[in-house]
Amino acid sequence: MPRPSIAIGSDHAGFDYKQAIIQHLTDQGYTVKDFGTDSDESCDYPEFIRPTAEAVARGEYDYGIVLGGSGNGEAIVANKVKGIRCGLCWNKDTANWNRSHNDANCLSLGQRTISLKTALEVVDIWLKTPFDGGRHERRVRQIED
């Protein structure tokens, strides 16, 4: 079974983790498209997060990962795109629940809030966790409505 394709974007405050995550995922055989930024120079995160989320919403990529200092603003921008369900995750449990309960298609991470080791663990769990469906299905439909 082929691995899902991933769109990824960050601002300057998430740049280092973005680069590490891209390497981590490509080493595992994932197809990853980097929507920027290309350095740790100060920039405005919506310029990179919105195109990342839009590519997922259009179905060009299976999932999106967005990063910043805290990940809060990035999740807000991603969630402004119709069809995106983006959650900020900071540990294994939040990654699991974000996928299993919310069927999230976009993950937000904060480089200033968690270690790189934890960020990579969160990414791995998030990508491998299936949606539970069941009682969560109607809630996801309510979000979409």
C-alpha positions as CSV (number, residue, x, y, z in Angstrom):
1,M,0.0,0.0,0.0
2,P,1.5,3.4,-1.0
3,R,2.2,5.9,1.7
4,P,0.0,9.0,1.8
5,S,1.3,12.2,0.2
6,I,2.1,15.1,2.5
7,A,1.9,18.9,2.0
8,I,4.1,20.8,4.5
9,G,4.5,24.5,5.3
10,S,6.0,26.6,8.0
11,D,7.0,30.1,9.0
12,H,10.5,31.0,10.2
13,A,9.8,29.8,13.7
14,G,8.9,26.3,12.4
15,F,11.5,26.1,9.7
16,D,14.1,23.8,11.4
17,Y,11.5,21.2,12.4
18,K,9.9,21.4,9.0
19,Q,13.3,20.5,7.4
20,A,13.8,17.6,9.9
21,I,10.2,16.3,9.3
22,I,10.7,16.4,5.5
23,Q,13.9,14.4,5.9
24,H,12.2,12.0,8.3
25,L,9.2,11.4,6.0
26,T,11.2,11.1,2.8
27,D,13.5,8.5,4.5
28,Q,10.3,6.5,5.2
29,G,9.1,6.7,1.5
30,Y,6.5,9.4,1.8
31,T,6.1,12.0,-1.0
32,V,6.4,15.4,0.6
33,K,5.8,18.8,-1.0
34,D,7.4,21.8,0.7
35,F,5.3,25.0,0.5
36,G,7.9,27.1,2.3
37,T,9.3,29.1,3.9
38,D,12.8,28.5,2.8
39,S,14.7,30.0,5.7
40,D,14.5,31.0,9.3
41,E,14.2,34.7,8.3
42,S,11.2,36.4,9.8
43,C,8.1,36.0,7.6
44,D,4.3,35.9,7.8
45,Y,3.0,32.4,8.3
46,P,-0.3,32.8,6.4
47,E,1.7,33.1,3.1
48,F,2.9,29.5,3.5
49,I,0.2,27.8,5.6
50,R,-2.8,28.7,3.4
51,P,-1.3,27.2,0.2
52,T,-0.4,24.1,2.2
53,A,-4.0,23.7,3.5
54,E,-5.5,24.6,0.1
55,A,-3.5,21.9,-1.6
56,V,-4.9,19.3,0.9
57,A,-8.4,20.6,0.5
58,R,-8.2,20.3,-3.3
59,G,-7.1,16.7,-2.9
60,E,-3.6,17.2,-4.3
61,Y,-2.1,15.8,-1.1
62,D,-3.6,13.3,1.4
63,Y,-2.5,15.2,4.5
64,G,-0.9,18.5,5.6
65,I,1.5,19.4,8.3
66,V,1.9,23.1,9.3
67,L,4.5,24.5,11.7
68,G,5.3,27.7,13.6
69,G,6.6,28.8,17.0
70,S,3.5,27.6,18.9
71,G,1.4,26.1,16.0
72,N,-1.6,28.1,17.1
73,G,-1.8,30.7,14.4
74,E,-0.9,28.0,11.8
75,A,-3.9,25.8,12.9
76,I,-6.2,28.9,12.8
77,V,-5.1,29.7,9.2
78,A,-5.4,26.1,8.0
79,N,-8.9,25.8,9.6
80,K,-10.1,28.8,7.6
81,V,-9.8,26.6,4.4
82,K,-13.0,24.8,3.7
83,G,-12.6,21.0,4.1
84,I,-9.6,21.2,6.5
85,R,-9.7,19.8,10.0
86,C,-6.4,20.9,11.6
87,G,-5.5,20.2,15.2
88,L,-2.5,21.4,17.2
89,C,-0.8,18.4,18.7
90,W,1.9,18.3,21.4
91,N,2.2,14.7,22.5
92,K,1.3,11.1,21.5
93,D,-2.2,11.2,22.9
94,T,-3.2,14.4,21.2
95,A,-1.9,13.1,17.9
96,N,-3.8,9.9,18.3
97,W,-7.1,11.6,19.2
98,N,-6.7,14.2,16.5
99,R,-6.8,11.4,13.9
100,S,-8.9,8.8,15.6
101,H,-11.7,11.1,16.9
102,N,-11.5,14.1,14.5
103,D,-10.4,12.5,11.3
104,A,-8.0,15.4,10.9
105,N,-6.4,16.0,7.6
106,C,-3.9,18.6,8.8
107,L,-1.5,18.5,11.8
108,S,-0.1,21.7,13.4
109,L,3.1,21.6,15.5
110,G,4.9,24.3,17.5
111,Q,8.7,24.2,17.3
112,R,9.0,26.4,20.4
113,T,6.7,24.1,22.5
114,I,8.0,20.5,22.0
115,S,11.2,18.8,21.4
116,L,12.2,17.6,17.9
117,K,12.1,14.0,19.2
118,T,8.5,14.5,20.4
119,A,7.5,16.3,17.1
120,L,8.8,13.3,15.0
121,E,6.9,10.9,17.3
122,V,3.7,12.9,16.9
123,V,4.1,13.0,13.2
124,D,4.5,9.2,13.0
125,I,1.6,8.5,15.3
126,W,-0.6,11.0,13.5
127,L,0.1,9.5,10.1
128,K,-0.4,5.9,11.2
129,T,-3.6,6.4,13.3
130,P,-6.9,5.6,11.4
131,F,-10.2,7.4,12.0
132,D,-12.3,5.4,14.5
133,G,-15.6,6.4,12.9
134,G,-18.6,5.3,15.0
135,R,-19.9,8.0,17.3
136,H,-17.1,10.3,16.0
137,E,-18.5,10.2,12.4
138,R,-21.6,12.3,13.2
139,R,-19.4,14.9,15.0
140,V,-17.1,15.2,12.0
141,R,-20.1,15.7,9.7
142,Q,-21.3,18.4,12.1
143,I,-18.0,20.2,11.7
144,E,-18.3,20.0,7.9
145,D,-21.9,21.3,8.0
